[in-house]
């Protein structure tokens, strides 16, 4: 008799959460949804709850949670606030937790799931960026497994397969280049949020789309990869690959490169994490090689897009510096979307915040939270002076 995997989705109303539910809806014999958590989108999470009939739903916004509870009545348990989201993450009956909340907000719920020994499908890269040492130690302590969901890290995970770490020389993360590939620094001074959100290949949420346009998203992925695969900064490379067909590569000590290729569709890595170690049928369209044409690769423009270099610098500095990088970036992306700073203000202020920070050990959650708080305060201070 087939075992049905019982799934919790943190961030069910975001782009990754919605795609995960699409995958699950096509494989109802494989998965059941036992928990959903989101921020404040009452209408959508109500629809999801009525479609998938979870046992528990968490809504971070307490007013929205009360509204949802009224709409659902007593049929489904509704929990409010960050504690409510954490309760969903730690729900007893789940086998698999998809962590897809945006930014720092995903850290504490993911840690709760790890402390319960769950299998984690990690789409929230910030969890490892800001608290990689804490998270990986907790996972070892509680026997939790972390499976990557980002397309690049899923590709690396698939390529490494059963190879020992000593056989891996380096990993190569691919980047589409975002909407401003080929632009100069002068070109970027007057870009609008609408232009920055217009990604040429991927359909993503607002925050990750802006991160892609600055190449910060790739920088965060470098830090995440370091923790996922136990590699230092010198063993992680980034190349621009505009076609977004090769999702990343692994170079082995003998000079061999293995690449994972598919259409740019996040349902692929989502489904792979959900069903691991098996694969689901027909998740993404077949890749017809003869119709692709050329696949091109080139170095990132570090001068025009300095955020990638900031991330490498934060990884090398270690300690609390990655948490500071991430916190400042979250504040500045939001400020840009609200038109309070221009596009070039994002890297400009990030550098100022990082330059003011002396990295400290980040082996406790309190140290990470304090670094995050400090960086947000400092970034807001610099925004106010512009």
N, C-alpha and C positions, 0 to 999 in steps of 0.2 A: 504493500500500500504506500502511495506517494505521501511524503511528509510535506505539509504546507508550512512555508516559512512565514513567521509572524513579524510584521514590519512596523516600526515607528518612523515617522518622517518629521524631522525638526526643520521648519521652514517650508511647510507644505504649500504655501501660497506663492512662493518665489518661483523663478524659472526652473531651477533644478527639481524642486518639490513637485511642480506640476508635471514635468516630464517623467519623473519617477512614477507618479500615479497613472500616467498614460501607459507606461510599460506594464505596470501591475494590472491595469484594466484588461490588457490583452492576454494575461496569464493568470487568470483567477484560480486556476487549478494549482498554481505554484506558490501564490502569495496571498496572505490576508493582511489587511491594515488594522492594527490594534491601537495605534496612537497617532495623533496629528498635533502639531504645534505651529503657531504662526504669531505674527506681530499684532496686527489690528484689522486685517481685511475680513470683516465679519461675513459679508455676503459670500465670498468665495469659500471660506472655511466651512460655512454652513452647508453650502452645496456639496463640498467634499465629504463632510460628515454624513450627509443624507445618502450619498452615493456609495461610500465604502463602509459605513457602519462601524467606526472604531469604538473601542471600549472607553477611551479617554481622549479628551482634547484640551490642549493648553493654549491660552492666548495671553501674550505678554502685556498688552494694554488692558488694564483692569476694567475700564468702562466698557470696552469692546467685549470682554469676557462675560460681563453681566448681561449684555445685550444678546450674546450668543446663547447663554444659559436660558434666557427667556424664550428664545426661538426654538431651542431643542427640547425644552421641558426636562423631564427626568429620564429621557431615553439614553442619554450619553453623559458621562461625568465630564463636567467642564471645570478646569482649574485656571486660576488667574495669576498674572504677574510672572516674574522670573522664577519664583518657586514653583508655579504651576507648570511652566515649560520644563523645568528640571524634573518634576514628577513624571511627566510624560516620558522624558528621556530614560528614566530609571524604571519604567513600568515593568512589573514582574513577568508578564507573559510574553514579552517580545524576545525574538531571537536576533534581530538585526535592527540597528538604529542608523538611519541616514541623517547625517549631520549636515544640513544645508542652510542654516541660518547665516545671515550676512554679517561679516565683521567680528569684532570682539565679543558681541553678544552671544556667539555660538560657543564660547569657551566653557563656561560653567555647566551648561546642559551636557556638553560632550564629556566633560570630566565625570559628571554623575553617571552617565551611561558606562563609561570605562570602569568606574568603581563597582558597578554591578556585573562586570565581566562580559559585557555585550560584545558582539561583533559590530564594529563601527564602519560604515561607509562614509569616508570623510570627504565632503565637498566644501567644507568650511576651512580653507587653508590657513586662516588667521589663527586657528587653534594651535597649530604647530609653529607658526611664525612667532607668536608672542610668548608661548610657554612650552616650547618643544621639549626641553629637559624634564619639566614637570609631567607633561602628558605621556611621554615615552616611559618614564619611570613608573607612573601609575598603571600604564598598560601592562608592563612586566609584572608588577606587584599583584594585579588582579586577574591576570590571564586573559585580558581583553585583546582582540585582534583588530588592527586598523587596516582597512582596505582603501586605497586611494580611488577617488571618483573624478578629480580633475582629469581632463583628457590626456594631458601630458604625463602625469604621474601614473595613470592607468596604463598608458603605453609603455612606460619604463618597467612597471610591474610585470606586464605581459611579456616583454622582451627578456627580462632577467630570468623569468621562469624558475627552473630548479638549479640554476648556476650558483656556485658559491661566490660570496662577495669578493674574495681574493682574485676571481677571474675577471672582474669588472675594472677597466681602466678609468673610464669616465662615462658620464651620461650627457646627452645633448638634448636640451629642451628646445622645441621649435616654437616660434611666435609668428603670428600672421603679419605683424607690423602695425596693425590697427588702422584706423581711418586716415592717419596723417603720415603714413610711410612716404618718404621722399621729400617731406616738407622741411623747411629750415626753421631755425629759432624765430626769425623775423616773421615767417608765415603764421606761427602759432600764437602770436600776441593777441590777435583779435578773433580767435575761433570762439564759437558759441557752444553752449552745452548741447544744443541740438546736433551740431556737427560732430561733436565728440562722442555722442551716443550712437552715431550711425556706423556701427561696425560692419565691415565688408563681408564677413564670413559667418560669424556666430550670432545667435540670438541670445542675449544675456540680460541680466538685470542692470539697473542704472549704475550702481556703484562699480561693479566689475567692468562695465563698458568703459567708464571713465578711466579706471585702472589700466585697461588694455590700451587706451589711447595715449597714456603717458609711459607705457611699458612698466609701470609699477606692478601690474599683475604678474608679469614674468619675473620681476624681482622677488615678489612674495613666493612665487613658485620655486625659485632657486633655494630660498630658505627652507620651505616645506620639504623639498627633495632631500636637503641635507639631513633632516631628521628622519624622513621615511626610509632612506637607503643608507644612512650612516656614512655619508661622503662629505669631504671638506669643500670649501669654495673652489679650489683649484681643480677639482674633479667634476665640476658641473659647468657646462658651456651652454650658451644660448645662440641660436641662429634664427634669422628671419626667413620664413618660408611662406610666401604670400598665398600659395594655393591651399594651405591647411589640409593637406592630404596625409603627409607624414606627421604623426602626432608627437613623436619624440624617438630618440635612438639611444642604443647602448653600444659603447665601444668596449670590446674585450681586449685582454692583454696581448692577444695574438694579432691585433689590428683589424679583426672582423667587426663590422657594424651590423646590428640587427635593428630594423625599424618596424613600427606598427603603423599600418596605413588603413584609412577608411574615409568615407565621406565625413565632413565636419558636422557631426550630429551628436549631441551630448547623451542621447538615449543609449548609445553604444557603451560608454564607460559606466553609466548608471546601471544598465542591465547586467554588465559583467560583475560589478560589485554585488548586486542583489543576488545573482545566481551562482557566484563563485563557490566551488571550482568548475561548475558546469557553465555552458553557454546556452543562451536562449536562441531559438530559431528566428531568423528574419527581423532582427532588431533595427538594423539600418539598411539602406539600399545597397545593392551589390555595387562594388567598385569596378567599373569597366576600364581597365588600364589603357586600352587603345583610344579611349575618348578623352583622356586627361590632357594629353600633350606634354609640355615640359614641366618639370618640377625644378624650382630654383631655390637657392639658398645663398644668403649673404650675411655679413656681420651687422649687428645693430649699430645705429648711429648714436654713440654714447654721448656726444656733445649736444645734440638736439634733444635727446631723451635721457637726461641724467638720472632719472629715478631707478633705472636698472643698476647703475653703478652704486647708488646709495644703498640698495639692498645688499649687494655684494659687500660693501663696507660694513653694514650692520651685522652681516653674518660673520665676518672676520673679527669684528669687535666683540661679538658675543654678548653674553649676559643679558642685561635689560635693553640693549640698543635695538634689537628687532622689535620689541614691544613699543618703543618710542617711535620708531619709523612707522609702524602700522597705525598707532594712535594719531600721530600728526597727519598722516595721509587720510584717514577717515574724516577728520575734521575739515581738511582742505578740500577734499572731493565734495563734501556737502556744501561748503562755502562757494565753490565754483558752480555747482548746480543751482544754488540760490543767487548767483550772479553777484556775490559779494567780493570775489577776487577774479582776476582773469586766469586763463589757462596756465600761463607761465608762473603764476603765483604758487601753484601747487608744488613744483620742485623747489622754487625759490625759498619758500617758508620751511619746507621739510629740512632743507640743508641748515637753515638757521637753528631750528629746534635740535637737530642732531649735534650740531657744533656746540651747543650749550650743555649737552648731556655727558656726564661721566658714567660709563657703563658699570653696573654693579652685578653681582651674582644674581641669577634668575632661577634659583633652585627651589624657591617657594612661591606659592600662589600669591601671597601677600606682596612679595617683591615685584611680581609682574603687574598686579593691580595698581600699585603705587606708581610704577613707571608709566603705565597707561594714563593714570590721572594727571601726572605731572606734564606729560607731553600734550595732552588735550588742552590743559590750561595754558601752556606756553604757546601753542599754535593759535589759540583764540586771541591771546595777547598780541601776537604779531599781526593777525588779521585786523585787529582794531587799530593798529598803528598805520595801516596802509591808506 
